[in-house]
Amino acid sequence: MNRQGILIVLSGPSGAGKGTVRSHLLSSDHSITYSISTTTRSPREGEQEGVDYFFISKDRFQQMIREKQLLEWASVYNYYYGTPKEQVMQNLARGTDVVLEIDVQGALQIKEKYPMGVYIFLLPPSREVLAARLKSRATDAPEEIDTRLKWSEREISMAKRYDYLVINDDVHRAVDTVKAIITAERCRPYLYNLEETWFAR
Amino acid sequence: MNRQGILIVLSGPSGAGKGTVRSHLLSSDHSITYSISTTTRSPREGEQEGVDYFFISKDRFQQMIREKQLLEWASVYNYYYGTPKEQVMQNLARGTDVVLEIDVQGALQIKEKYPMGVYIFLLPPSREVLAARLKSRATDAPEEIDTRLKWSEREISMAKRYDYLVINDDVHRAVDTVKAIITAERCRPYLYNLEETWFAR
């Protein structure tokens, strides 16, 4: 069976735990490829070039916009974030499922162009937990945390535009739920060619 | 959170293993209620009244049709099969997820009236396995098996009208897949009231 790959978009506000869920997901399902985003923000502690992000300059980013090399891009808190298009499309065409980890703006931008993707909104369990998670990121300045909290609330009101909503109260449970969603999406009838498989003589 | 129940329709051709998958599913997830169908056919060995089916007379069945007490009904191999409406609707209204195990005709009939249900098509792995399964049912006469096989092939061509297609090559794997589908469907954003939960102060 030679099916098209599934595009899985893992999204949600800052502090929802997208990165942790994504890394657990990838280490437990090796059939999924992660498509690394590109950004103009500085690496956080422990983040590696070409693993977590491609960290590039503002000039280079603007060039990629002009040359339409991005599937989506957004400017968030004065930084650019974007998804290089070529790698994603190649993987989907050869039948590899691809996971993207992107902010709400970017996810909804892709959803318009690629509605057959699977759009998952990760939700922090409460406003208190979200605030605590943002504060624990020592790299963010206090005023940045406030901006992020307000922005997050606006983003959460967009959850209903997604296919799935996963509450990240426990990372292992959230990962299991995301895996169940992927298992379910792999059962979509349009991914099967019954004429070629079941009915072939 | 007081959400509406999810209607899960487990369907597929005779010999797909609907009954086995359903019973494993129900014994591993006690939050789901099974809605017992009613039929005019005789009980197979081991089948119990009020557990597997309500076995009723043709006269009584026709009365239920006239009084619109059935969510769907069909005549298959000269027997009537149907789903009593009242119990299903009461369970969904009180937030209980309900599983139905029905033939393809009946499932597609319900899908027209209730598109927000989750329609799962169970597929035997091959024509050979399907034939062997039908033959192993000692209660069915040989000519009945032939009729069922031909009918099954017609039904399999309708799999694309379902939400999900699950290949039943191994019952435990098929049950796990159905459970993953239910987990995923419980994450649909319209089941959540974020205004009442996340945004409530």
Interface residues (C-beta under 8 A of the other chain):
Chain A: I120 F121 L123 S126 R127 E153 I156 S157 A159 K160 R161 Y162 D163 Y164 L165 V166 D176 T177 K179 A180 I181 T183 A184 E185 C187 R188 P189 Y190 Y192 L194 W198 F199
Chain B: I120 F121 L123 S126 R127 E153 I156 S157 A159 K160 R161 Y162 D163 Y164 L165 V166 D176 T177 K179 A180 I181 T183 A184 E185 C187 R188 P189 Y190 Y192 L194 W198 F199
